[in-house]
């Protein structure tokens, strides 16, 4: 594993090919794969190959990689839906983050509702 990986991180293991996933896009910097518990017809997780715990850490460490993540999310939506999508980052346990390797949830393929908390 490279210096920017965490050996016990599930997403680092998916990126390394050690854990199976339904990959929809793979580049030199990103891996996008289908969520195992989809919340929309298209629910893909886009994650950098490099390990960063959350989006705030990624933004501070490598803004260009964050921009690449957003570009990849758009590519997922263009390939799998009509280009319209919702992108969600969870940061911290209270927000619902359960895997501490930054990833964007790309949701698409249906009219997505919204309700305030």
N, C-alpha and C positions, 0 to 999 in steps of 0.2 A: 504494500500500500504506500501511496505517496505521503509526504509530510502533512498534507492537508486532508487526512482521513482519520477516522476514529475506529479502531478495530471492533468495538462493540456496537457501533451504529448500524441500525438496520438499513438505512438508505445508502451508507457507504458500501455495505455488503451487496445491495442490489446493483449499485453502480459498478462494482467489481465483478458482477456476474455470479456471485456466490449464492445469492438467493434469487429464485425465479420471479420474474415479473413480466407482464404483458407490455413490452416496450413499444411505444408508438413513434418516438423520435430519439435518435442517439447521435450526438455530435462530439467533437473533441472536448467541449466544456459542459454539456448538458445531457441529462437523460430524462425523458418524459415517459411515464408509464401509467397505466390505468389503475385507479384507486380500487382496492379490494372491497370497499363498501360504498359504492357510488351513490351520490346524492342528486344526480341529474343524469340524463341519457349519456352525456359526455362528462366524465369526471376523471381528469388526468392530473397527475402530480408531476410538476416540472421541478427538477432539482439539479443544482450544479454538481459536477463530479467532485469538486473541492468541498471539504467539510467546513461549514459555518453553522453555528447553532441556530440562528434565526435571521430574519431579513434585516434587522437593525445592525447586527454584526457584519452581515455581508455588505450592506451599504457603506459602512465605515471602512471595511477592509478592502473592498474591490468594487467600486461603483460600476465599472465597465462590465463586470461579470453579472451584476444585478440587471443592467440594461440588456445583456444577452439573455438572461432568464425571461425578461418581459418579451423580447423578440421571439423566443422559442414558444412561449405561451400563445402568442399571436399565431404562430405557424401551426400549432396544434389546433387552434380554433378554425383556421383557414382550411386545414386538411380534414377535420372531423365534423365540422358544423358549418354554419354560414358566415363565419368570421365574427359573429357576435358572441361575447362571452363575459363571464364574471371571473375575476381573479381574486383569490383570497389568500392572505398570509396570516397564519396564527402565530403569535409571539407570546410565549409563556403558557404555563399550565392553565391559568384562569381563562385564557382565550380559547383553549381547546387544543393547544399544541401537545402532541403526544410523542412525536419523533423529533428530536432536537438536532435536526439537519435541515437547514432552510429548504422550504419547498413551497411552491405556489399551487393552490388548487385551481384548476381551470374547469369551470362548470359551463356547460352549453347544451344546445340541442333541444331546448324547450323554453317556454315562457317561465322565467324565474321570478318567484315572488319575493317580497320583502316585508318584514314586519319589525318594528322597533322592539328592542329588548325590554 
